[in-house]
Amino acid sequence: MTTSQEIRFGIIGSGGIARRFAQGLAHVDGAKLTQVWNRSAQKSQDFVGDFGGHVAESVESLLASDIDAVYIATPHTSHAQYSIAALAAGKAVLCEKPAAVSLGELEAVLAQAAVSGKLFMEAMKPPFYPLYRKLRETLLADPIGPVQFVRTGFSIPDVEPDSRLYQPDLAGGGLLDVGVYGVFLSVDWLGAAKDVQVQGRVAAGVDTFAAINSQHHGGWSQVYCGLGLSGAGDAMLAAANGHVVIHEKWWHPERATICYTDGRKVELHEPAEGGGLNYETAHFCELLRTGKLQSPVLSHETSRSMIRLLDHAREGLGVVYPFERGIIGSI
């Protein structure tokens, strides 16, 4: 593949996140939507009417087409299944977070990526935003010291009673939907977790609130997530010579304040364009054009560390999804 070749995407799924991806794709140079599949042909047709491309009659026909990459935007429970199928068909994969519902599932995906020799990346948007990159650059030039503590959280206050987030058979709950963002932040700055403790609330088979305290190789983190509560959605990174506040919504980062212990404050403001998913997509396209098999920013090991921490949190709360029962070591 040449460094200027257009990347042709197929999308599996056509819900809200798929629509945001398609909107963002218009802001990515050299990328194009060509195929869409959803279980509902009408939803696929509506999607194509809004964003272009062609309706695929089946997943198999989408994967047999001349696309270069697949974006997977289905419920959590089918992420691994579709990723493995796409990789086996010789397509690069950008899979919406979480890449899998357990470490065991993720390892199966990564094994297929290795066998196929194809790019696989979990879609975790924050590190690709201009603000996040600017923060990294600023702390490198004017450091506060190694980050040793991360505090963040997010809770969704207005979840409809019939939402998939309340459905255990769809791997519902706060941890895999919004908790994964906070877990990413802690892993990104502190490395993999060595010890995980969790308290929370479980209702009807899903976690509706979780407070996670973790010890990492680089320090400690506190992450909360939940359903039916309102959370501020900011984040703090603490070091010996200062701390950083990434203002809400930190997972869509546009503003941050660096507070140094000598009294200085540095304000960063980097507005995002295109809805935000375009930044991770542009990075993915560059990896694909240059023959990379994983991202140096969102590596396979980072994905492993994230889902491993989430597995421990679910285990601590006693959350086992119906499709995992009877599977020894599923989490």
Secondary structure, DSSP 8 states (H G I E B T S, - for coil): --TT--EEEEEE--SHHHHHHHHHHTTSTTEEEEEEE-SSHHHHHHHHHHH-SEE-SSHHHHHHSS-SEEEE-S-GGGHHHHHHHHHHTT-EEEEESSS-SSHHHHHHHHHHHHHHT--EEEE--GGGSHHHHHHHHHHHHS---S--EEEEEEEES---TT-GGG-GGGT-SHIIIIIHHHHHHHHHHH-SEEEEEEEEEEETTEEEEEEEEEEESS-EEEEEEEESS-----EEEEETTEEEEE-SSTTS--EEEEEETTS-EEEEE----TTSHHHHHHHHHHHHHTT-SS-SSS-HHHHHHHHHHHHHHHHHHT---GGGTT-TT--
